[in-house]
Amino acid sequence: MLCPSCGKESNNLRVCAFCQTPYPTDRDGTPRSSRSVTSPRGATSVSAAGDPRNAMAKKARAKRWTFIGFLAALTVGAFFYGRPPNIPIGVVMPNMIASPMSTGDANGILKTVNGGSKVEEHNGELTVRITTATFPERRDGQLALAQQYTRADQLVYGKKRAITFLDPNGIKFAQAEPDKGVVMTR
């Protein structure tokens, strides 16, 4: 700013850096500039609030924070809704796959599972050892496999049987009991 007292120019906005004379202010308390400032392109500068670069920077910040908020919402949603359902041990759960099963579908399931698995029958009780290739990793998939096999067995043979399901290591993971239903054992 150009000092009205000494005539020297100073970068200070409130008082002259040389003679300490306060600069005159407008009614809103901002100092008045005694000269116009030109930008490097030759145009007279606009106030900071009306600067187009400022507006673009604010829009970019708003877009960035909107995107960050959207990602946070997706992360929270995936955390709460993307997790597999809680399947307790020893509790009969409703069928994971509730669609109706025909006799043809039941024969297909039994043929597929029995073709790659070791199935043994002792005193009317069935033991099914699932192979590594067909064993589901997730717990809900294991329960669905046991439920579908039990439903298919009941449709084909016309009665409910006790079935023990073993993983590829020979450890029991599910049990189908005729009076209760299918439960997870681990």
NORMO-V701758 format. One record per pair of residues at least 12 apart in sequence whose ideal C-beta (glycine too) atoms are under 6 Angstrom apart, sorted by the first residue. I is the first residue (numbers start at 0). J is the second residue. D is the distance in whole Angstrom. If there is no record, write none. Layout:
I/J/D, I/J/D
This chain:
0/22/6, 1/33/4, 1/34/6, 2/15/4, 2/20/6, 4/18/5, 4/20/4, 5/17/6, 5/18/5, 12/30/5, 83/137/6, 83/139/5, 84/139/6, 86/138/5, 86/142/6, 86/183/6, 88/183/5, 89/182/5, 91/179/6, 91/180/4, 91/182/6, 94/146/5, 95/142/6, 95/143/4, 95/146/6, 96/143/6, 100/150/6, 102/154/6, 105/151/4, 105/154/4, 105/155/5, 108/147/6, 108/151/4, 109/151/5, 112/148/6, 115/130/5, 115/133/6, 116/128/6, 116/129/5, 116/130/6, 124/161/4, 125/160/6, 125/162/4, 126/163/5, 127/164/5, 128/165/4, 131/167/4, 134/166/6, 134/167/5, 141/172/6, 142/183/6, 145/164/5, 145/173/4, 145/181/5, 146/181/5, 149/162/6, 149/175/4, 149/181/5, 159/177/4, 161/176/6, 161/177/6, 162/175/4, 171/184/5, 172/185/6
